[in-house]
Amino acid sequence: MNRSRTPAPARVPALVRLGFLARVRFLARVRVSARASVLACSVVGAAVVALDGTVLTVAQPALQRDLHADVGQVQWTSTGYLVAVASLLVFAGRLGDRHGHRRVFAVGALGFAAASAGIALAPGIEAVIALRVLQGVCGALLQPATLGMLRTAFPPDRLATPIAVRTAVIGLAAAAGPLVGGALVSAYGWRSVFLLSVPPTLAIGLLALATQQPEAEARARATPGLLAPAARKPGPEAHARAASGLLAPATRKPKVEAHARATPGLLAPATRKPEAEAQDRATPDLLAPATQEPGPKAQDRATPGLLPPPATRKPEAEARDRAVPGLAALDPLGALLLAAALGLLVHGLAEAARPGGAVPGALACAGAAVAGAALARHERRAAHPLLPPELLRSVPVVAGVAALLAASAALFGALFVTTYFLQDVQRLDPLTCALRFLPLALPMVFGAPLCPLLQRRYGPRRTATAGAVLLTLGALLLSRLDATAGALPVGGCAALLGAGFVTLMVTATSVVVHRAPEAHAGVAGGLQQTAMNVGPALGVATATLLLALVPDGGFVPAEGAALPALAAIAALTLPAALALPGGTRGTRPEQAPPRPGRRPCVRS
């Protein structure tokens, strides 16, 4: 009786599978921990920036008295920060795409902490203004990276929830800012306001440096051609597939087997099944280019996505593929023109909002238009443009940025007019005025977590359209208030504004981050943050100019022209919302087509 014994190699797949499953469990635990760390960094970083902007408003009068500064110098503590942030956001996003979002975020957070500590120790107003500009530069590095890290750490179908959590915390920080700032200034002075942001930014900067993200490495392994073939080694999956019968040496002839050993994955068509050929072509990890040389037919049957053998490629193509010079890839001229355009625009809008600043503001805005025209001309001719064409051609991305710009302009302009109405017309003290606006913050804090559920059920288009209707309705009703309006109508209008704004903000941000190609996630985050910084300046400047047209009754909403104009700006969010994806799965990310002769590059 012939007893068949199971050969030892047949037991290899089971052992390899056990080791592979243990490795998968370990990587899953690491991935969950990395996502939690990324979410903590993103949320805390965005909250610190939002809190810093609101508490400074409360601290400015005390700062002016202590440092013996004039109003113009104190105004530059805000304007200098805004100009630095707005002009560098997109370039900072490009830096994150090129060199890694976590690194850029860590540099921004640690620099923000150092600048805040320096402001708290500043001896004069000149030092405060200079350090505020430096703080704006670090804030520009930090803000796009908060979205870029989320984009690279979370899969697209789970990205809406982290963005909603981030938005809710931003709303909470913005609402708590005046209360926290007032308490700190009253108890410890204006310097304590800047010391408040040092511990959290220092902590998240160090946490970002210590966080590992296995997702980028996994995507690199899964993307053919992303890694150099010589650097790859067959992992346990390849051994498992080889041992489980993917390659069948017993059915090969000696000559074919020898040729297969010399040329991995290349078997004679007569001896291999079509399924095995397709599986080998789709599995680049089965190849070991570092130890084997391709046969004569390997060039004709190269694995898709891998570069052809060196003998068939021109030196120019090889030079392009090896690396793009770091400075050229960042498009420094485009970054300079964009910084000039946005900086002049924000400065012009801020100047126009000041008494007697109409002429300087108009000149600055004209300079911004010239710089913008030069930027458009340069970007069309640049080999590596700062603003990728595939990103600007994406209708959902452009519509989402436009919706955020119009919504933030309408909201902050309405808040500016209503604050003067409550304090100068109705003679309310600042605390009572803040309580009248409390219904604005509540929907932003508690409504943000509901937005991902609405997006999954109704899709981004319907959700954003509902938010646009609520925002426009709130601005219209606010524009009809007279001098005798009580707490209930003001609170109701504020609640409509808050509900509409948070719905638009979460939905549009999710669409912008989802639909942007992952290689340009930082630039998309920079565009989103630019809209959120330029929009308020645009709304306040519009309100200031229109208030000056009706000097006697301009602060009363029903008698002025400012709030009706801001309601018209809010209505511009409707066509932008209708341009967003309509289906519940309409937020899938777009893949940027690779340029000829270049390999894709994704950094986390």
HELIX and SHEET records of a PDB file:
HELIX    1   1 ALA A    8  ARG A   11  5                                   4    
HELIX    2   2 VAL A   12  LEU A   67  1                                  56    
HELIX    3   3 VAL A   71  HIS A   99  1                                  29    
HELIX    4   4 HIS A  101  ALA A  120  1                                  20    
HELIX    5   5 ILE A  125  ALA A  153  1                                  29    
HELIX    6   6 PRO A  156  ARG A  158  5                                   3    
HELIX    7   7 ALA A  160  TYR A  188  1                                  29    
HELIX    8   8 ARG A  191  LEU A  195  1                                   5    
HELIX    9   9 VAL A  198  ALA A  210  1                                  13    
HELIX   10  10 PRO A  214  ALA A  222  1                                   9    
HELIX   11  11 PRO A  229  ALA A  231  5                                   3    
HELIX   12  12 PRO A  236  ARG A  241  1                                   6    
HELIX   13  13 ALA A  242  LEU A  246  3                                   5    
HELIX   14  14 PRO A  249  THR A  251  5                                   3    
HELIX   15  15 PRO A  254  ALA A  262  1                                   9    
HELIX   16  16 PRO A  269  THR A  271  5                                   3    
HELIX   17  17 PRO A  274  ARG A  281  1                                   8    
HELIX   18  18 PRO A  284  LEU A  286  5                                   3    
HELIX   19  19 PRO A  310  THR A  312  5                                   3    
HELIX   20  20 PRO A  315  ARG A  322  1                                   8    
HELIX   21  21 GLY A  326  LEU A  330  1                                   5    
HELIX   22  22 PRO A  332  ALA A  352  1                                  21    
HELIX   23  23 ALA A  358  ARG A  381  1                                  24    
HELIX   24  24 PRO A  389  LEU A  392  1                                   4    
HELIX   25  25 VAL A  395  TYR A  420  1                                  26    
HELIX   26  26 PHE A  421  VAL A  425  3                                   5    
HELIX   27  27 PRO A  430  ARG A  436  1                                   7    
HELIX   28  28 LEU A  438  GLY A  447  1                                  10    
HELIX   29  29 ALA A  448  LEU A  450  5                                   3    
HELIX   30  30 CYS A  451  LEU A  478  1                                  28    
HELIX   31  31 ALA A  487  ARG A  515  1                                  29    
HELIX   32  32 GLU A  518  HIS A  520  5                                   3    
HELIX   33  33 ALA A  521  LEU A  547  1                                  27    
HELIX   34  34 PRO A  557  GLU A  559  5                                   3    
HELIX   35  35 ALA A  562  ALA A  571  1                                  10    
HELIX   36  36 THR A  573  LEU A  578  1                                   6    
END                                                                             
